Amino acid sequence: MTSHTTGVPAQRTAPPPGAPLPGAAETAVTSAETSADLTDVSTGELVRRLSTQLSELFRRELELARTELTAKGKRAGAGAGLAGAGGVVALFGVGVLIAAAVAGLATVLPVWLSALIVGIVLLLVAGVLALVGRSRLRAAAPPVPEQAVQGVQSDVSAVRNAVHR
């Protein structure tokens, strides 16, 4: 299974020293070509290869960033949904507590005591849901594609090192 068949960017690995930058399979240069023929290749051809490889590299970095942001968005959505559910359950808990106060005034003990117990249980459930939702929201923040940013930084430093040689 390749990254093209799954739709998920391939895992990043550092290229060996002296290897060309990762690019599309159709523009990749074989290691024999790299070591033997790069001295015989024209500057225009080298610039064309570099341009093709860099555009493919940036295209893949953007794909990684999109994938990463999609995953973080899903986590944030799930956390917001749980927090919203906690709010709704808390609203029901408040309604039950109000009904318990009314029932407590109208009768002696059994009706309002049971309503009070149900209201407290609902509020406890709401608190748990809200805490779980908050932790999911915190796990999704910050909405920055960290792997893609780190990958671009390593790519830029690799290009700088290759240019300075």
Beta strands, then each sheet from edge to edge (+ up, - down):
end
